[in-house]
Amino acid sequence: MERSFRRPAQERPEGELLLLQPPDDELLVRRAQAGDPSAERMIFERYASHVARVLARLLGDRGELGDLLHDAFLVAFKSLRKLRDPRSLKPWLTGVAVNIARGEVRRRRRRRWLSFLAPEDLPDVPLSPIDEGSSAAAHAVYQVLEALPVEEQLAFSLRFIAELQLGECADALGVSLATAKRRIRRAEASFFERARERPELASYLAEREAP
């Protein structure tokens, strides 16, 4: 009976090991910081879906998310040298996505004001739902959120839509844990006060407020 033998890992050439296991975040960041474009490509492939998901949770699933995702990674790669702990790549990218979303929220609000002044030049962009199964509710949720101050909108979305932990919310917002908690509390109170005026959100509120 034939037997097959494999060389122990410690006897295999180093290059062979690299082919068998993907590089971790720390190695990828170091390579990208040194100017390796293949490392940037691997970072994008590894985390594009995560960044896109964060943007969608913060902004709703609108048509411009592809452009915003592109912008997020452009910013990330330009500022990657500032990342002190390469092991924290994923939460750092979450923070980049939050900053991109923050700028987009402010731009949308400026567009709405300009559209009010000159609607023939700058028409409103229609909102498309995140979840086709609950499109009316999703539409209403983002309409209510857009009435909140920008920082409260982001805090609420990170905590209750993206479902980040409190510490992750604080990191993504770039604030202390205590500040993040205060923003989330204010945002939650403001959101539910406004949401009670929206019949599309009645079942959602009933679930949230159930004991």
ZATOR-95304 format. One line per 10 residues: their letters; for each residue z, y, x of N, C-alpha, C. Coordinates in pm, whole numbers. Example, Ala and Ser with C-alpha at 12.3 -4.5 7.8 and 13.67 -1.06 7.14 Angstrom:
2
as) 780/-569/1319/780/-450/1230/780/-330/1320  708/-225/1285/714/-106/1367/787/3/1290
//
This chain:
211
mersfrrpaq) 0/-120/86/0/0/0/0/124/89  -95/215/64/-104/332/147/4/432/112  54/498/213/155/601/191/98/733/242  127/840/165/82/971/210/202/1048/264  182/1115/371/290/1191/433/254/1340/430  354/1422/408/337/1568/414/419/1621/528  362/1717/597/439/1777/705/556/1855/646  673/1848/706/784/1931/660/743/2078/666  805/2157/576/768/2299/568/783/2369/700  890/2332/775/913/2403/901/807/2372/1006
erpegellll) 727/2262/985/624/2227/1082/488/2283/1044  475/2340/923/346/2391/881/319/2526/944  194/2557/970/161/2690/1023/206/2799/927  247/2911/983/298/3021/900/196/3065/796  69/3071/834/-35/3114/740/-45/3024/619  -20/2893/640/-28/2799/528/82/2827/428  202/2861/475/312/2893/385/280/3016/302  216/3115/364/184/3237/292/86/3211/179  0/3111/196/-94/3078/91/-26/3007/-25  85/2939/2/152/2860/-100/246/2941/-186
qppddellvr) 297/3051/-136/389/3130/-216/349/3278/-213  348/3342/-332/308/3483/-336/413/3569/-268  372/3679/-208/468/3767/-141/564/3830/-242  689/3848/-202/785/3911/-292/761/4062/-295  834/4131/-383/814/4274/-401/839/4351/-273  943/4311/-200/977/4385/-79/861/4383/21  803/4265/41/692/4253/135/571/4331/86  544/4322/-45/430/4394/-100/445/4545/-80  565/4595/-106/588/4739/-91/571/4780/54  627/4701/146/613/4735/288/465/4738/329
raqagdpsae) 389/4641/279/248/4638/313/173/4756/252  205/4788/127/139/4901/61/176/5032/129  301/5045/169/343/5167/239/272/5181/373  231/5069/430/158/5072/557/8/5093/536  -33/5106/408/-173/5136/380/-261/5017/349  -201/4904/311/-278/4783/281/-327/4789/136  -457/4809/110/-506/4818/-28/-491/4688/-107  -492/4574/-38/-475/4448/-110/-333/4437/-167  -236/4496/-98/-99/4496/-150/-88/4583/-275  -156/4697/-273/-158/4782/-393/-219/4707/-510
rmiferyash) -328/4635/-484/-394/4559/-590/-300/4452/-647  -225/4387/-560/-132/4283/-607/-17/4343/-687  30/4461/-645/134/4529/-723/83/4563/-862  -39/4614/-868/-98/4647/-998/-110/4523/-1084  -163/4415/-1028/-181/4292/-1106/-47/4235/-1152  56/4252/-1072/187/4198/-1107/257/4280/-1214  239/4412/-1212/322/4497/-1298/244/4584/-1397  113/4571/-1402/36/4653/-1496/79/4626/-1640  99/4500/-1675/138/4468/-1813/275/4525/-1847  367/4524/-1749/501/4580/-1772/493/4730/-1796
varvlarllg) 419/4801/-1709/407/4946/-1724/336/4982/-1854  232/4906/-1889/162/4930/-2015/254/4910/-2134  339/4808/-2125/433/4781/-2235/534/4895/-2250  584/4947/-2138/679/5059/-2144/611/5181/-2206  489/5212/-2163/417/5326/-2219/394/5310/-2369  357/5189/-2411/332/5165/-2553/459/5181/-2635  572/5134/-2581/699/5147/-2654/742/5293/-2664  712/5371/-2562/753/5511/-2561/662/5599/-2645  533/5565/-2650/434/5656/-2707/363/5603/-2830  379/5474/-2860/298/5415/-2964/167/5368/-2904
drgelgdllh) 101/5278/-2972/-20/5215/-2918/-142/5300/-2950  -160/5407/-2874/-275/5494/-2896/-386/5463/-2796  -502/5514/-2825/-619/5481/-2745/-612/5526/-2601  -529/5630/-2571/-528/5683/-2436/-435/5607/-2342  -375/5497/-2386/-282/5425/-2301/-348/5373/-2173  -475/5336/-2181/-545/5290/-2061/-550/5399/-1954  -578/5521/-1996/-581/5633/-1902/-442/5661/-1845  -341/5651/-1930/-204/5678/-1885/-157/5570/-1787  -198/5446/-1811/-165/5339/-1718/-228/5367/-1582  -353/5408/-1583/-422/5445/-1459/-348/5558/-1388
daflvafksl) -308/5661/-1464/-235/5774/-1406/-103/5729/-1346  -34/5638/-1416/97/5592/-1368/86/5526/-1231  -15/5443/-1214/-28/5375/-1085/-82/5469/-977  -163/5567/-1014/-203/5667/-915/-80/5740/-861  7/5782/-952/130/5850/-911/217/5757/-828  229/5632/-873/314/5535/-803/267/5514/-659  139/5494/-640/91/5465/-505/97/5588/-415  80/5706/-474/91/5828/-394/233/5852/-346  331/5811/-428/471/5838/-395/547/5714/-350  476/5606/-321/541/5479/-288/627/5490/-162
rklrdprslk) 590/5578/-72/670/5593/51/810/5644/22  830/5704/-95/961/5757/-131/1055/5647/-183  1000/5530/-211/1082/5420/-262/1167/5364/-148  1296/5389/-154/1384/5351/-43/1419/5203/-44  1433/5146/-163/1467/5004/-173/1349/4929/-234  1266/4868/-152/1147/4798/-205/1180/4689/-306  1303/4638/-303/1340/4533/-398/1354/4588/-540  1363/4719/-555/1377/4780/-688/1242/4830/-740  1134/4766/-700/1001/4810/-738/984/4817/-890  1024/4713/-961/1001/4710/-1107/1074/4823/-1178
pwltgvavni) 1206/4842/-1159/1271/4956/-1226/1216/5090/-1181  1171/5099/-1055/1112/5224/-1008/983/5252/-1083  900/5150/-1103/777/5168/-1180/808/5204/-1325  917/5150/-1380/958/5189/-1515/986/5338/-1519  1053/5390/-1416/1080/5533/-1410/952/5616/-1400  855/5566/-1324/726/5634/-1315/660/5639/-1453  665/5528/-1525/607/5524/-1660/676/5623/-1753  809/5634/-1741/883/5729/-1824/839/5872/-1793  820/5904/-1667/774/6039/-1631/635/6068/-1685  547/5968/-1678/413/5986/-1735/423/6007/-1886
argevrrrrr) 508/5929/-1952/526/5942/-2097/584/6079/-2131  678/6125/-2051/740/6256/-2075/633/6367/-2073  547/6361/-1972/440/6460/-1965/344/6450/-2082  315/6326/-2124/223/6307/-2236/283/6357/-2367  413/6334/-2388/479/6384/-2509/468/6536/-2515  495/6600/-2401/487/6747/-2399/345/6796/-2423  246/6726/-2366/107/6766/-2389/70/6751/-2536  114/6642/-2598/82/6621/-2739/141/6732/-2825  262/6774/-2790/325/6879/-2869/253/7012/-2851  208/7038/-2730/130/7160/-2709/-2/7152/-2785
rrwlsflape) -64/7033/-2785/-192/7018/-2857/-172/7039/-3006  -59/6989/-3060/-34/7008/-3203/-20/7156/-3236  48/7230/-3149/65/7373/-3173/-70/7445/-3164  -151/7413/-3063/-282/7474/-3050/-373/7432/-3164  -356/7308/-3208/-437/7260/-3319/-402/7337/-3446  -276/7373/-3460/-234/7451/-3577/-301/7589/-3574  -317/7641/-3451/-379/7773/-3438/-531/7766/-3450  -589/7656/-3397/-735/7645/-3396/-777/7502/-3424  -764/7454/-3545/-790/7313/-3575/-933/7271/-3551  -1026/7365/-3562/-1166/7325/-3541/-1193/7292/-3394
dlpdvplspi) -1109/7345/-3303/-1129/7319/-3161/-1048/7200/-3111  -928/7183/-3165/-839/7077/-3115/-782/6997/-3232  -858/6908/-3289/-807/6829/-3402/-697/6735/-3358  -607/6702/-3453/-499/6608/-3423/-555/6472/-3388  -487/6401/-3299/-526/6265/-3263/-455/6170/-3359  -527/6086/-3434/-461/5996/-3529/-375/5892/-3457  -264/5858/-3519/-172/5760/-3461/-211/5620/-3506  -223/5529/-3414/-251/5390/-3450/-123/5309/-3432  -102/5206/-3514/26/5134/-3514/44/5044/-3394  172/5017/-3359/203/4922/-3253/187/4780/-3307
degssaaaha) 233/4758/-3426/236/4624/-3483/155/4625/-3611  44/4552/-3611/-42/4553/-3728/29/4499/-3852  129/4414/-3831/201/4357/-3944/292/4456/-4012  328/4565/-3944/416/4664/-4006/364/4802/-3970  236/4824/-3996/170/4946/-3951/231/5071/-4012  264/5068/-4140/321/5187/-4204/455/5223/-4142  538/5121/-4120/670/5145/-4061/656/5195/-3918  566/5132/-3840/547/5174/-3701/498/5318/-3695  405/5352/-3782/354/5488/-3789/468/5585/-3818  552/5550/-3915/663/5638/-3954/764/5652/-3842
vyqvlealpv) 792/5542/-3771/889/5547/-3661/845/5651/-3558  719/5648/-3518/674/5741/-3414/661/5884/-3466  634/5898/-3594/634/6033/-3651/774/6092/-3648  874/6010/-3682/1013/6058/-3676/1052/6090/-3532  1017/6003/-3440/1051/6024/-3300/990/6152/-3246  869/6184/-3289/802/6304/-3238/871/6432/-3284  961/6420/-3384/1036/6537/-3429/1161/6561/-3344  1197/6464/-3259/1317/6476/-3176/1284/6554/-3048  1385/6611/-2983/1362/6668/-2850/1306/6561/-2756  1228/6602/-2659/1156/6507/-2573/1251/6406/-2509
eeqlafslrf) 1360/6453/-2449/1450/6362/-2378/1519/6264/-2473  1548/6309/-2595/1607/6218/-2693/1504/6116/-2741  1380/6158/-2757/1274/6065/-2795/1260/5954/-2692  1260/5991/-2565/1246/5892/-2459/1368/5800/-2454  1487/5858/-2466/1609/5777/-2460/1614/5675/-2574  1581/5719/-2696/1581/5629/-2810/1479/5518/-2791  1359/5554/-2747/1252/5456/-2733/1285/5351/-2627  1343/5395/-2516/1380/5300/-2411/1487/5203/-2460  1585/5256/-2532/1699/5172/-2572/1667/5081/-2689  1599/5136/-2791/1586/5061/-2916/1446/5003/-2941
iaelqlgeca) 1345/5054/-2871/1210/4998/-2887/1175/4912/-2767  1192/4968/-2646/1169/4886/-2526/1285/4790/-2501  1400/4815/-2564/1519/4727/-2557/1571/4713/-2414  1575/4824/-2341/1636/4822/-2208/1788/4828/-2219  1856/4773/-2120/2000/4786/-2113/2037/4931/-2080  2162/4969/-2104/2203/5108/-2083/2180/5151/-1938  2215/5066/-1844/2195/5100/-1704/2048/5116/-1670  1963/5033/-1729/1819/5043/-1706/1764/5172/-1767  1818/5211/-1883/1777/5337/-1945/1811/5454/-1853  1932/5453/-1800/1976/5561/-1712/1885/5570/-1589
dalgvslata) 1856/5456/-1529/1768/5454/-1411/1629/5507/-1445  1575/5462/-1558/1440/5503/-1596/1432/5652/-1627  1540/5706/-1684/1542/5848/-1718/1581/5934/-1599  1634/5871/-1494/1676/5946/-1377/1802/6026/-1399  1895/5972/-1481/2020/6041/-1511/2136/5944/-1492  2258/5998/-1500/2376/5912/-1489/2391/5827/-1615  2470/5722/-1605/2494/5635/-1720/2559/5713/-1834  2654/5802/-1801/2722/5881/-1904/2623/5972/-1977  2532/6035/-1902/2432/6122/-1963/2337/6041/-2052  2297/5925/-2003/2208/5840/-2083/2275/5800/-2215
krrirraeas) 2403/5764/-2209/2475/5726/-2331/2480/5842/-2430  2505/5962/-2379/2513/6080/-2468/2377/6105/-2534  2271/6097/-2455/2138/6119/-2512/2103/6015/-2617  2138/5890/-2588/2107/5782/-2683/2185/5801/-2812  2313/5840/-2802/2393/5862/-2923/2334/5976/-3007  2299/6087/-2940/2240/6199/-3014/2107/6159/-3077  2026/6088/-2999/1895/6046/-3049/1909/5952/-3167  2002/5859/-3158/2022/5763/-3267/2063/5834/-3395  2158/5929/-3382/2204/6002/-3501/2090/6084/-3561  2015/6153/-3477/1903/6236/-3527/1794/6150/-3589
fferarerpe) 1764/6038/-3524/1659/5951/-3575/1694/5900/-3714  1815/5847/-3731/1850/5788/-3860/1864/5894/-3970  1905/6012/-3932/1912/6119/-4032/1774/6150/-4087  1675/6158/-3998/1538/6186/-4042/1473/6064/-4106  1505/5946/-4055/1441/5824/-4105/1479/5795/-4250  1597/5839/-4292/1639/5814/-4431/1550/5887/-4531  1473/5983/-4482/1381/6055/-4571/1246/5985/-4582  1229/5875/-4508/1100/5805/-4507/1113/5671/-4579  1052/5658/-4698/1062/5531/-4772/1005/5412/-4697  908/5437/-4607/848/5325/-4531/951/5258/-4441
lasylaerea) 1059/5327/-4410/1158/5274/-4317/1283/5220/-4387  1278/5207/-4519/1396/5163/-4593/1444/5026/-4547  1353/4928/-4533/1395/4793/-4494/1445/4792/-4350  1382/4870/-4265/1426/4879/-4125/1567/4935/-4118  1594/5041/-4194/1727/5102/-4193/1831/5005/-4251  1791/4931/-4354/1885/4836/-4414/1927/4730/-4312  1831/4684/-4233/1864/4585/-4130/1954/4642/-4023  1926/4765/-3979/2002/4829/-3875/2144/4860/-3918  2160/4898/-4043/2290/4944/-4090/2371/4832/-4156  2315/4713/-4164/2389/4600/-4221/2509/4567/-4133
p) 2626/4534/-4194/2746/4500/-4114/2727/4373/-4036
//
